Structure formats: structure tokens, C-alpha cells
Amino acid sequence: MLLGLPNIGMGQVDYFKRNGELNYNITLVKGDNLHNFQYCERVVNDSIIRMSPDSVVEYGFDDGRVFVSRDIVVNDSGIIAKVFLQRLVDGETRLYYYKGDPLKQGKIRKLFFIEGENIGFQKLDKTSKVNKGFRDQLKSAASNCDISEQWIRKTNFTKGSLSKWFNINNLCQPVYFPKVKINVFSGLKISSFKIQNGSNSNSTSLIINADFNTNFAFYYGALIDIPIFTTPFSLGTGIGFYQTAVSASLKAGNIEYEFIINQSTFQVPVILRYMNSNPKTRPFFNIGFSYSNNFRNESLMQTSIVNNTIVSDFETIPIQLVSDVQWGLIFGVGVQHQITKRNALFMEARYTTEKSDGVDQFINKTGLEITVGVNF
């Protein structure tokens, strides 16, 4: 190994190969898109030396782009032209791209070519009279990799999509396709109300043994899911709405107490999501926190004195048992099933906590959310 030799082809320096000789630490003319497929031009002093695909085997720029010389068939008549192809993906299977007018007919052509030990060098056809076109060619190029075969259906005839598929195929590892998604959901929210442990409020002693009934509410909302680069993780936030109506009764001597809570709540979750890379059905896991605004927050304490089944001195007293703002944690699991290239159905179960932050507002909520929805 030669110490100090730059990573040729990795975007560190301009270089070209000719007659078995590697030339680097030079300056090449980047030119425009079409120009790079026709010539390799080197700056020497104040002059520009133009080199054709007949004399240069390969050249590359310091921005990472690499072009190689190849003979290609440019039309159905079998006419062959020597051009420079941009190598989009290197490895066991390679992907090349060409854009230009090799026959000088005033018609710009955009072509893809693939190369590998089992497939040789061939043009990638978007459609074909013989088979299903480029997706059948990708199946032939698949390197006995189940992962890459699963992703063929999701691959489009574009530079970005094809490059991702060839990277998947060469590594036999999933490459994530980052896309921002909008999730619309609805379902059931099951809420339970519990007194905070260690609360020192004077009101606590009145309802310490009260058992609030469980609330079942319709829960709906939307969430935006933003991918974290090309990882299986994403960040999501949105808003959900639900309503609550619960009560609890207890008796102390001949005094009966009834506590009633009615709420309308906007809940804003912020979650970190991990989703499996399977192209069809993907399980996922969530963790995060939530902000809940109980914009309608009504609590009442009703007291009455009962003597020999006779009720007297009935009184209703407003009392706030749950704070208007609550913070909590979220834990969730779910599964997503792709139905089209852009849309998927999902089902999710989340466990949530919502903690009151006041001294006299000492009741917390825990909840189970079971939702279904669609993303786009």
C-alpha cells in the first residue's frame, strides 16, 4: 500500500486513467451534464487538453462522480458508439447512466446500463416486448438476496431509485427510502384516573379511596412522520382530540360524596419511531412524550347527608381535580401494511401517562389508545 495515496474515485481528487497509467493531483474541467459524457478535459497551464473515450479508460472528479469508457448500442439497428458512462453504483453489480446524443441527430437520450458477473454488460430497458422490462432484468441481477428481490416492486426507472436498489443488492442490507408521511387516525382511547402518590393536598383525604370509572372515548387526529436521514428511525408529532366523562362515589358516615370530571382534550405527542424495513408489512415501535391541554376541564364535588334513606342538604361545589395542562410519556407498538406505492394502512396500540402539575390538582390519567389509520 502506498502511504498518502488519495482514495481515487471516492471524491478526494480529480483523476484519469490512460494506457494503464493513473494520473491524479490534476485539474479536470467539470463542464455541463452533456459534455461529461463526450470528453474528459484536463487543464494544463492555460490550455485545455481534450481526451476522448478512445484514449481514457476512466476519469473522476473531486465531488465523487466517476465516468468510464464503454461501447454501447445506441439504437435498434445495432449501431455502436464509444462514450463515457457515469458509474452510479460500484460493486458486485454496477449501474451506469448515459445522457447525450451519440448519433448527432439532435435527440437527447437517457439510458441506463447494468453490469455484473452473471449478467454481463447490458442496457436496462424500461419496457420490453419480451418480458416485463427493467424489473425482470433486476431479478436476473439480484445476487441471491431476498431483501433486494423484495424491493424490486418499489423501484422506479430513475437514477435515485435504481441506485438505491443496486446498493441494497450489493450489500444485501435494507436501504431506507426517507419520505415525510402524514398519518390520519381514529380509534378508541381508554382512560383511567388515579390519585398521585405522595400528594399533600388537603383535598386528597376526601377521595383517597374513591374509584373513578374507566372512560371509553372516540379518539382521532393526524400526525406528521419525518424520517431521520436514511435510518429506520423517524420523528413524529401531531394532534389528537378526545372527550372524558368520569365519576366516583364514596361514603363517610352519613355523608355521601360524588366526584364528577368532564373534559375535552387536545393531545400533542412527540415520538421517536423505529420501523422495520420489510417492503410490505412493517412492525414499528414508539417512545416519546405528550403534552395535553384540557381546554374544557370541569370538576364537581356533590355532597349530601343521608339519614334513614332521607337525603338532605344536597350541595354542589366546583373543585378542580385535574390540571389544565398535563405532561406524560408514550410507549407504543404497531404494524403498517403497504397497499400502494404511496399509501399504507396501520394499526397501533399506545400506552400513555398524563401527569397533573398543580398542588391541588392531584389526579393523573393513564390511557390505552387503539387506533387505525392511513398514511400518504
N, C-alpha and C positions, 0 to 999 in steps of 0.2 A: 504493500500500500504506500502511495506517495503522500507524505505529510504535506498539508497545506493545499492539496488539490481541491478545488471547489466542487460542489455537487452539480455536475453537469446535468442539465435537464431538470434540475429542481428549482430553477428560478433565481440562482445566485449571480450568474454572469451570462453575457451573450457568448455564443459559440457556434462553430460549424465543423462538420466532418467532411473531408475530401481526400480521396486517394489513400484511405487508411490512416490519415493524419487528423488529429484533433487540434483545432485552433480555438483558444479561448483568451480571455482578457482582451477582447477586441470590442469594437462598436459596430452594431448592425443597425440598418435603417428599418424601423418598425413599419413604416408605410401604412397603407389602409388595408381593410379586410381583403379586398380582391387582390391587391398587389402581393401579399404574403404567399398566396397560392401559386404565383407565377415565378418569382425570383427571390433569391437571397442576395441582399445588397450590403456590402461592407464599406465602412468609411475608412479611408487611408489618407492621412493628411487632409488635404482639401478636396480629395477626389472620392468618387463613389465607384466601387467595382461591383458590377452586376454578375451574379453567378446563377446558372440555370439548374433545373433538376437533373440534367445530364452530368453535371460536374460535382454537385453537392449531394451527399447521401442524406444528411440530416442537419438541421440548424435549430437553434432555440434562443429565446430572449430571456433577459433577466427577470421578466414578470412571470415566468413559468411556462409560457407557450412553446410547444415543440412542433416542428414541421419535418416530415420525412418525404423522400422522393419515392414515387411509385408509378408504375404503369397502370392506367385504369381504362376500362371500356366505357366510352362516353355516350354511346347510343346503341340502338337495337341492331345497327348494321355491323357492329363489332369493331368500330374504329377505336384504335388505342392511342392514348396521349400520355406523355410523361409529365406529371405535375407534382406539386408539393401538397401533401395532405396534413392537416392539423391532427396530431395524435391527442385525442381527448382523454383516453384511458389506456394506461400501460399495464402489463401483467400477463397472466396465462392466456387470457383472451383480450384483444386490443380493439379499440374503437377509434375510427378516423372520420374526419369531416372534410368535405371539399365545397368550396363556393367559387364559381367562376364561369368563364366562357371558353372552354378548351378548343372549340371548333371555330371560334371567332365569328359566330353567327348573330351576335347581338342579343343572345339569350343567356341570362344568368341561371346556372344550375346549382342546386344544393343537393349534395349526395353524401350518404354515409357508407362506410366500408368497415368490415369486421375481419379479424384475423386470429387464428389460433391453430394449435397443433392438429386438432381433429376436424377443423372446418376449412383450413387453408385461408386464402385471401379472397373475399367475395364482396360484392356490392349488396347493401341492405335495401331490399325492396319494400316500399310502404304497402303496396298491394301486388298481387300476383295472380295470374290465371291458373297456375299450377297448384298453389297452396294458399294459406291464409295470409301470406305476406310476411312482414318482418317478424311477427310473433312466432311463426313456425321456425324461422331462422334462429331466433333467440333460443328456442327449445333445443335446437341442434347444437348451439354454442354453450348451453348450460353444462357446467363442469361437474356433473353428478351431484348437484347441490339442490336439495329440496327447497331451501329458502329462496334461491333465485328463481326456480320454476314457479313458486307461488306468486312471485311479484311480476311475472310476465304480463298478466292481465291488466295490471295497473300501469304498465309502461306505455308512454306515448312516443310518437315519432318526432321527438325534439332532442336538441343537444343535451339539455339538462336531465330529462327523464331517462334517455338512453345511457348517459354517463353514470347515473346513479345505479341503473340495473347492472352495468358491467362491473362497477365497484362491488356490488353485492355478490355477483357471480365469482369474481376473483378471490374475494375474502371469505365467501360463504358465511357472511355475517349480515344481519339486517342493517340497512342504511335508512335512517328515518327521514320521512318526507315532511318537513315542517310546514304546517298550514294553520293559519288562525281559523278557529271554528266558533260558530255561535250555536250554543245548546239551548233549546227551548224545552221545558219540562213541566210536568204536573204529576201530582200523586197525593199520597197520604202522609200527614205528619201527626205522630202520636206523642203527646207531651205529658210529662209528669211534673208536679210541683213539690219541691222539698224545702224544708227549713234549713238554713245554713247552719253548719256545725260551728259551735262556739259563739253564736250571736249573743250579744249582751243587751239587746233591745228589751225594754220593759214590756213591749207587746208580745214578745216571744212566748212568755209563760202562758198566755191565753190560748195559743193554738199549737203548743208544742206537741200535743197528742192528736192534733187534727189530721185527718187523712183525706186529702183532696182527690176527687175522682179523676181518672185519666181522660184527657181530651183528645178527640179524633177530629182532625181538621183537613180540609182541602188545601193543598199547598201547590203553588205554581210560580213560575218565574223564568228567567233567562240567565245564561252565563256565557261569558266570552273566555275561550281557552287559547292561550298564547304559547306556542312551543318555545322551549329553551334551546336555541340553535338546532343541531341535528341529533339531539339526545332523545331518549324515551320519556323525558320529563317535560312538563308544561306547567304554567301558572294560570290560574283561573280566578275570575271574580265576576260578580253579577248581583242580582237582587231577586229575592223571593218574598211572597206575601202569604200570610195565613191569619186566621182568627181563633181566639181562645175563649172558652166559657167553662169555668170550673167552680166547684163549691165544696165546702167541707162543713160538717156539723159536729158539735160536741156538747156535752152537758156537764156542768159543775154544780152539784147540789140541785137546787130547783131553778137554776138559770140555764137556759139553752142559748147556745151561740151558733150562728151560721155565718160563714165567711164566703163571699162571692167575688170572683175575679173575672172581668171581661176585658179582652184585649184585641187590638188589631196591630199586627206587627210587620214591619219591613225588616228582612234579614239580609245582610250583605256578607257572603262568605268570601274568604281569600284562601285558596287551596293550592297545594303542590300536588300534582298528579303524576303517577308513573303508569304508563300504558305499555302492554306487551306489543311486540312488533308484528304479530300474525296479521297478514293482509285481509283476512275475512272476519274472524271473530277474535276480539281482543279483550282480555280481562284488564282491569285497572284498579289502582289503589289511590286513595286521597288522604291527605293530612293537612290541617290548616287551622284557621281561627275564624270567628264570625263576630260581626257587630250587629246587634238587634236594637231597633228603635220601636218601642211600644208607643206609637203615636196616639192610640186610644188605650188608656190604661186606667180602668175603673175598678176600685176595690171597695167593698162594703162589709161592715160587720153588723149583723142584726142580732139583737138580744131580746129575750122575752122571759118572763117569770111564769113558771108553771106550778100551780097548786091544785092538786087533786084534779088534774086534767083541764083545769081552767087556766087559760093563757091571759096574762095581763102585762101591763107596762111594756108593750112592744116598742122597740126603738131601733132606728137605722142610723148608723154612724159611718160616714166616709172615712176610710183609712187606706193609705197606700201601702200595699204589701210587697209589690214588685217594683223595682226602679224602672224609670222610663227608658234608660239605656242599659243594655246588658252585653257583656263580652263573654266569649266562650271558645271552646275547642271543637274541632270537627275530625272525625275518623270515618272513612267510607271505603266501600268496595263496590265494584260493578262490572258490567260486561257491555261491550259495544259490538254491534254486528253491521258490517258494511252492506248496504243494499244497492247503492250506485257508486260511481267514482267519487261523487261529491257528498253524498248523504249517508248517514248511518243512524240506526236505532240504538238506543241504550237503555239499560235498567241499572239503577243504583240504589244502594242502601247506605244511609249515613247515620251515625250516632253523634248527637250534638249536645253540648252543655251551654247554658246561658246563665251567667252569674250576676246577681244584683250587686250594685256597688254602693248602696246607701246604708246608713246606720239603722234606720227604721224600716228600710225595705230589705227584708231578710229572707225572701223566698227565692230560690233558684229554680230554673227549669232544666230538665233533660228531655231529649227528644230522639225519636227514631223516624227518619224520613225514608219513605219508599217511593221512588219516582221512576217514571218512564219518560222518554222524550226522543227528539230527533235533532241532529246537528246538520249544519250546512255551512 
